[in-house]
Amino acid sequence: MRFAGFVLLLAALLGGMIYLFIHNGHSVDLRLAEGWLITAPLAGQLTAAFLIGSIGMFAAIALRDSGRALARWRRRRGEQQAARAGELLAEGRRLLWRGEPERARTILQRAWKARQTRETLAMLVESSLAADNAGEARRALENAREPLADDPEMLCLLAEVCRRIGDRAGAIAALERARARHPRAGRILLSLRDLYLEAERWPEAAAVQAAWLALHPRVTSPTEHTLLAGTRYEAAMHVPGPATRLQALEQVLAQSPRFLPAAVSLGDELFAAGRGEEAMRRWETTLRLQPRAVLLERLRSHAADRPTRDRLRNVLRKLRFDELDSDAVHFHVAQLWLDDGDLTHAAAEIAAASARFQSTPAFHLVRARLEEHEGQFERAAADYRAGVGHLSLWTCNVCQRADEVWRARCPRCDRWDTARAAVELTKQA
C-alpha cells in the first residue's frame, strides 16, 4: 500500500514538472549573491526549489523521528538496566541473608555498576561490612557521586563505618556534614553527641545536647538533663586559668542548680583561690538543699576548729527531709565529736543508732575510733578488721564500681553524680 502511494506521488511530481516545462520553458536569471547569477529555465528553477524544500522537510521529519527512536531506545535500555540491577540487588540481599557475604558483595558490586541508587549502595556497604572489609565499604561511600555523597542516610552510614575502623575523626566529620544539611534530625544529633562524648570534646557535646533538648521540650528524663549538665561541667573544668574556671563553674551551677558536682568543684576552686569562707558557705547552702555525704566530707575536712564543727553539727541536726537517714546523721555527728576528742558525746551518738546500723561495717569503724581513744586497742583492732575489709568509701550507684575517692564522673560507666558514700545522709533505694 505504501509502495503504491509512493509510485502515485512520484508520477504526480513528474507530471507536474512536465507541465511546468511546457508552459515555462524560457530561461530567466536568478541572482543569489553579488557575482553569483544563475540562468536556467524557470520551470527548472521552480522544480529545484520544490525539491530542496522537500528534502529539508523530510530531513527535519527524519531527525525528529530519529530523536524519538533514540529516546525510546534509551528508555528501554534504562528499564532493562533497572530490571537487571533489581535482580542483582535481590540476589545480593538473598545471599547476604543466607550468610554468604563474599558472594553477595560480588553480586552487589555488579548491581552498583549497573545502577547507582541509595538502596544498592546501602546493601553494598552492608555486605562489605559483613565480609569484614570495612575499607571497601568506606571507599564505596566516599566515591559515590552527587546526590548520594551528601545524602544524610549515607553520611550516617559512613560515620558508622568510620567508627568500626577506629576513625573517630572521620565519623565526626561525616555527621557534621549531615547535621549541616539537616540540623533538626534527632538521629544525627544523638549520634554526633555520642561521638563528641567519646572524644571528650565537651563544649561540642554540650552544644549538641542542648540543641537536642531544645527540639524535644517534653523530655523530662533526669538522665538527659544530667548529661547536659555533665558536659557543661566537664567543659568548665577544662577551662584554663583559675579565675575563668571559677566563672565557668558558676555559670554551670546557675544553669543546673541541683547538679552536685558543680557545687563540689566550685568550692574546691574557691579554696584553691584562697576564698575558704566563701567555699564553706557554698557547701553548707548546698548541703541544706541536698543532704549528700560528699558535701559533709568536704566541710569536715576543712573544719579546722571546734566552732566550725559545732556549726556543722547544728546544720546536720536541722536537716529536714523525709528520706533522711537518722542512723547516718548519728554516724557523721559522732565522727565530728571524735574529731574534737569528745568521747562522751561520740559514744552517745553511736548508742543512739539503730540495731540494724550497729551491724554495718561503718558502725564498726566509728566504734573502733572510739575504742582507740579510750585505750581499748584489742577491741579497736577487732572492730577495724570487721569494718575495713567490707567497706568501700565510695560506690557508683549505677555500675557498683568501688573507689577510694569521690569522683564527679564514674570512670567505668561515664555517668555523672553517681558516687555514693558508704554512709549517705539519705536513704538509698
GICOR-V708215 format. One record per pair of residues at least 12 apart in sequence whose ideal C-beta (glycine too) atoms are under 10 Angstrom apart, sorted by the first residue. I is the first residue (numbers start at 1). J is the second residue. Records with the same first field share a line. If there is no record, write none. Layout:
I->J ; J
This chain:
13->47 ; 50 ; 51 ; 54
16->43 ; 46 ; 47 ; 50
17->43 ; 44 ; 46 ; 47 ; 50 ; 51
18->43
19->43
20->41 ; 42 ; 43 ; 44 ; 45 ; 46 ; 47 ; 50
21->41 ; 42 ; 43 ; 44 ; 46 ; 47
22->43
23->42 ; 43
24->41 ; 42 ; 43 ; 44 ; 45 ; 46 ; 47
25->41 ; 42 ; 43 ; 44
26->41 ; 42 ; 43
27->39 ; 40 ; 41 ; 42 ; 43 ; 44 ; 45
28->40 ; 41 ; 42 ; 43 ; 44 ; 45
29->45
30->42 ; 45 ; 48 ; 49
78->115
80->114
81->113 ; 114 ; 115
82->114 ; 115 ; 117
83->114 ; 115
84->110 ; 111 ; 114 ; 115
85->108 ; 110 ; 111 ; 112 ; 113 ; 114 ; 115 ; 116 ; 117 ; 119 ; 120
86->111 ; 114 ; 115 ; 117 ; 119 ; 120
87->107 ; 111 ; 114
88->106 ; 107 ; 108 ; 109 ; 110 ; 111 ; 112 ; 113 ; 114 ; 115 ; 120 ; 123
89->107 ; 108 ; 110 ; 111 ; 112 ; 114 ; 115 ; 117 ; 119 ; 120 ; 123 ; 124
90->107 ; 111 ; 123
91->103 ; 104 ; 107 ; 108 ; 110 ; 111
92->104 ; 105 ; 106 ; 107 ; 108 ; 109 ; 110 ; 111 ; 112 ; 120 ; 123 ; 124 ; 126 ; 127
93->107 ; 108 ; 111 ; 119 ; 123 ; 126 ; 127
94->107
95->107 ; 108 ; 127
96->108 ; 123 ; 126 ; 127 ; 130 ; 131
99->130
100->127 ; 130 ; 131
101->126 ; 127 ; 128 ; 129 ; 130 ; 131 ; 132 ; 133
102->127 ; 128 ; 130 ; 131 ; 132 ; 133
103->127 ; 131
104->123 ; 124 ; 126 ; 127 ; 128 ; 130 ; 131
105->123 ; 124 ; 125 ; 126 ; 127 ; 128 ; 129 ; 130 ; 131 ; 133 ; 136 ; 137
106->127 ; 131
107->123 ; 124 ; 127
108->120 ; 121 ; 122 ; 123 ; 124 ; 125 ; 126 ; 127 ; 128 ; 140
109->124 ; 127 ; 128 ; 136 ; 140
111->123 ; 124
112->124 ; 140 ; 144
116->144 ; 145 ; 148
117->148
118->144 ; 147 ; 148 ; 151 ; 153 ; 154 ; 157
120->140 ; 148
121->137 ; 140 ; 141 ; 144 ; 148 ; 151 ; 153 ; 154 ; 157
122->140 ; 141 ; 148 ; 151 ; 153 ; 154 ; 157
124->136 ; 137 ; 140 ; 141 ; 144
125->137 ; 138 ; 140 ; 141 ; 144 ; 154 ; 157 ; 158 ; 160 ; 161
126->157
128->140 ; 141 ; 161
129->157 ; 160 ; 161 ; 164 ; 165
132->164
134->160 ; 161 ; 162 ; 163 ; 164 ; 165 ; 166 ; 167
135->161 ; 165
136->161
137->157 ; 158 ; 160 ; 161 ; 162 ; 164 ; 165
138->157 ; 158 ; 161 ; 162 ; 164 ; 165 ; 167 ; 170 ; 174
139->161
140->154 ; 157 ; 158 ; 161
141->154 ; 155 ; 157 ; 158 ; 159 ; 160 ; 161 ; 162 ; 174
142->154 ; 158 ; 161 ; 162 ; 170 ; 174
144->158
149->177
150->177 ; 178 ; 180 ; 181
151->178 ; 181
152->174 ; 175 ; 177 ; 178 ; 179 ; 180 ; 181 ; 182 ; 185 ; 187 ; 188
153->178 ; 187 ; 188
154->174 ; 178
155->171 ; 173 ; 174 ; 175 ; 176 ; 177 ; 178 ; 179 ; 180 ; 181 ; 182 ; 188
156->171 ; 174 ; 175 ; 178 ; 182 ; 185 ; 187 ; 188 ; 191 ; 192
157->174
158->170 ; 171 ; 173 ; 174 ; 175 ; 177 ; 178
159->171 ; 172 ; 173 ; 174 ; 175 ; 176 ; 177 ; 178 ; 188 ; 191 ; 192 ; 195
160->174 ; 175 ; 191
161->174
162->174 ; 175 ; 195
163->175 ; 191 ; 194 ; 195 ; 198
168->195 ; 196 ; 198 ; 199 ; 201
169->195 ; 199
171->191 ; 192 ; 194 ; 195 ; 198 ; 199
172->191 ; 192 ; 195 ; 196 ; 198 ; 199 ; 201 ; 204
174->188 ; 191 ; 192 ; 195
175->187 ; 188 ; 189 ; 190 ; 191 ; 192 ; 193 ; 194 ; 195 ; 196 ; 208
176->188 ; 192 ; 195 ; 204
178->191 ; 192
179->191 ; 192 ; 208 ; 211
183->211 ; 215
184->211 ; 212 ; 214 ; 215
185->215
186->211 ; 212 ; 215 ; 216
188->208 ; 212
189->208 ; 209 ; 211 ; 212 ; 213 ; 215 ; 216
190->208 ; 209 ; 212
191->208
192->204 ; 205 ; 208 ; 209 ; 211 ; 212
193->205 ; 206 ; 207 ; 208 ; 209 ; 210 ; 211 ; 212 ; 227 ; 228 ; 231
194->208
195->208
196->208 ; 209 ; 231
197->209 ; 227 ; 230 ; 231 ; 234 ; 414
198->414
200->231 ; 234 ; 235 ; 238
201->231 ; 234 ; 235
202->230 ; 231 ; 232 ; 233 ; 234 ; 235 ; 236 ; 237 ; 238 ; 239
203->231 ; 232 ; 234 ; 235 ; 236 ; 238 ; 239
204->231 ; 235
205->227 ; 228 ; 230 ; 231 ; 232 ; 234 ; 235
206->227 ; 228 ; 229 ; 230 ; 231 ; 232 ; 233 ; 234 ; 235 ; 236 ; 252
207->228 ; 231 ; 232 ; 235
208->228 ; 231
209->224 ; 225 ; 227 ; 228 ; 229 ; 230 ; 231 ; 232
210->228 ; 231 ; 232 ; 255
212->224 ; 227 ; 228
213->225 ; 227 ; 228
222->258
223->415 ; 416
225->256 ; 258 ; 259
226->256 ; 258 ; 259 ; 261 ; 415 ; 416 ; 417 ; 418
227->414 ; 415 ; 416
228->255 ; 256 ; 259
229->252 ; 253 ; 255 ; 256 ; 257 ; 258 ; 259 ; 260 ; 261 ; 262 ; 416 ; 417
230->252 ; 256 ; 259 ; 261 ; 262 ; 408 ; 409 ; 414 ; 415 ; 416 ; 417
231->252 ; 416
232->248 ; 249 ; 251 ; 252 ; 253 ; 255 ; 256 ; 259 ; 262
233->248 ; 249 ; 252 ; 253 ; 255 ; 256 ; 259 ; 260 ; 261 ; 262 ; 265 ; 266 ; 408 ; 409 ; 416 ; 417
234->252 ; 261 ; 408 ; 409 ; 416
235->248 ; 252
236->248 ; 249 ; 250 ; 251 ; 252 ; 253 ; 262 ; 265 ; 266 ; 269
237->249 ; 252 ; 261 ; 262 ; 265 ; 269 ; 408 ; 409
242->269 ; 270 ; 272 ; 273
243->269 ; 273
245->265 ; 266 ; 269 ; 272 ; 273
246->265 ; 266 ; 269 ; 270 ; 272 ; 273 ; 275
247->269
248->262 ; 266 ; 269
249->261 ; 262 ; 263 ; 264 ; 265 ; 266 ; 267 ; 268 ; 269 ; 270
250->262 ; 266 ; 269
252->265 ; 266
253->265 ; 266 ; 282 ; 286
257->286 ; 289 ; 290
258->286 ; 289 ; 290 ; 417
259->290 ; 408 ; 416 ; 417
260->286 ; 289 ; 290 ; 292 ; 294 ; 295 ; 408 ; 416 ; 417 ; 419
261->294 ; 406 ; 407 ; 408 ; 409 ; 416 ; 417 ; 419
262->286 ; 408 ; 416 ; 417
263->282 ; 283 ; 285 ; 286 ; 287 ; 289 ; 290 ; 292 ; 294 ; 295 ; 298
264->282 ; 283 ; 286 ; 292 ; 294 ; 295 ; 297 ; 298 ; 406 ; 408 ; 417
265->408
266->278 ; 279 ; 282 ; 283 ; 286
267->279 ; 280 ; 281 ; 282 ; 283 ; 284 ; 286 ; 295 ; 298 ; 299 ; 302
268->283 ; 298
270->282 ; 283
271->283 ; 298 ; 301 ; 302
276->302 ; 304
277->302
279->298 ; 299 ; 302
280->298 ; 299 ; 302 ; 303 ; 308 ; 311 ; 312
282->295 ; 298
283->295 ; 296 ; 297 ; 298 ; 299 ; 302 ; 312 ; 315
284->296 ; 299 ; 311 ; 312 ; 315
285->315
286->298 ; 299
287->299 ; 312 ; 315 ; 316 ; 319 ; 425
288->315 ; 318 ; 319 ; 320 ; 321
289->321
290->321 ; 425 ; 426
291->315 ; 316 ; 319 ; 320 ; 321 ; 323 ; 324 ; 325 ; 328 ; 329 ; 424 ; 425 ; 426
292->406 ; 417 ; 419 ; 420 ; 421 ; 424 ; 425 ; 426
293->328 ; 331 ; 332 ; 393 ; 394 ; 406 ; 419 ; 420 ; 421 ; 422 ; 423 ; 424 ; 425 ; 426
294->394 ; 406 ; 407 ; 408 ; 417 ; 419 ; 420 ; 421 ; 424 ; 425
295->315 ; 425
296->312 ; 315 ; 316 ; 328 ; 329 ; 332 ; 335 ; 336 ; 421 ; 423 ; 424 ; 425
297->332 ; 335 ; 393 ; 394 ; 405 ; 406 ; 421
298->406
299->311 ; 312 ; 315 ; 316 ; 336
300->312 ; 332 ; 335 ; 336 ; 339
303->336 ; 339 ; 340
304->339
305->340
306->336 ; 339 ; 340 ; 341 ; 342
308->336
309->333 ; 335 ; 336 ; 337 ; 339 ; 340 ; 342
310->336 ; 340
312->332 ; 333 ; 336 ; 339
313->329 ; 332 ; 333 ; 336 ; 337 ; 340 ; 345 ; 349
316->328 ; 329 ; 330 ; 332 ; 333 ; 336 ; 425
317->329 ; 333
319->425 ; 426
321->425 ; 426 ; 427
322->426 ; 427
323->424 ; 425 ; 426 ; 427 ; 428 ; 429
324->425 ; 426 ; 427
325->354 ; 357 ; 423 ; 424 ; 425 ; 426 ; 427 ; 428
326->352 ; 353 ; 354 ; 357 ; 425 ; 427
327->352 ; 353 ; 354 ; 355 ; 356 ; 357 ; 358 ; 360 ; 362 ; 363 ; 423 ; 427
328->353 ; 357 ; 362 ; 421 ; 422 ; 423 ; 424 ; 425 ; 426 ; 427 ; 428
329->349 ; 352 ; 353 ; 423 ; 425
330->348 ; 349 ; 350 ; 351 ; 352 ; 353 ; 354 ; 357 ; 363 ; 366 ; 423
331->349 ; 350 ; 352 ; 353 ; 357 ; 360 ; 362 ; 363 ; 365 ; 366 ; 422 ; 423 ; 425
332->349 ; 362 ; 366 ; 421 ; 423 ; 424 ; 425
333->345 ; 346 ; 348 ; 349 ; 350 ; 352
334->346 ; 347 ; 348 ; 349 ; 350 ; 351 ; 352 ; 353 ; 363 ; 366 ; 367 ; 369 ; 370
335->349 ; 362 ; 365 ; 366 ; 369 ; 423
336->349
337->349 ; 350 ; 370
338->350 ; 366 ; 369 ; 370 ; 372 ; 373
339->369
341->373
342->373
343->369 ; 370 ; 371 ; 373 ; 374
346->366 ; 367 ; 369 ; 370 ; 373
347->367 ; 370 ; 371 ; 373 ; 374
349->366 ; 370
350->363 ; 366 ; 367 ; 369 ; 370
353->366 ; 367
357->423
359->386
360->386 ; 387 ; 390 ; 391 ; 422 ; 423
361->383 ; 386 ; 387 ; 388 ; 389 ; 390 ; 391 ; 392 ; 422 ; 423
362->387 ; 390 ; 391 ; 421 ; 422 ; 423
363->383 ; 386 ; 387 ; 423
364->380 ; 382 ; 383 ; 384 ; 385 ; 386 ; 387 ; 388 ; 389 ; 390 ; 391
365->383 ; 384 ; 386 ; 387 ; 388 ; 390 ; 391 ; 422 ; 423
366->383 ; 387 ; 423
367->379 ; 380 ; 382 ; 383 ; 384 ; 386 ; 387
368->380 ; 381 ; 382 ; 383 ; 384 ; 385 ; 386 ; 387 ; 388
369->383 ; 384 ; 387
370->383
371->383 ; 384
372->384
387->422
390->422
391->422 ; 423
392->404 ; 420 ; 421 ; 422
393->405 ; 406 ; 419 ; 421 ; 422 ; 423
394->406 ; 407 ; 410 ; 418 ; 419 ; 420 ; 421 ; 422
395->410 ; 418 ; 419 ; 420 ; 421 ; 422 ; 424 ; 428
396->409 ; 410 ; 411 ; 412 ; 413 ; 415 ; 418 ; 419 ; 420
397->410 ; 413 ; 415 ; 417 ; 418 ; 419 ; 420 ; 424 ; 428 ; 429
398->410 ; 412 ; 413 ; 414 ; 415 ; 418 ; 419
399->411 ; 412 ; 413 ; 414 ; 415 ; 418
400->412 ; 413 ; 418
401->413 ; 418 ; 419
402->422
403->419
405->419
406->419 ; 420 ; 421
407->419
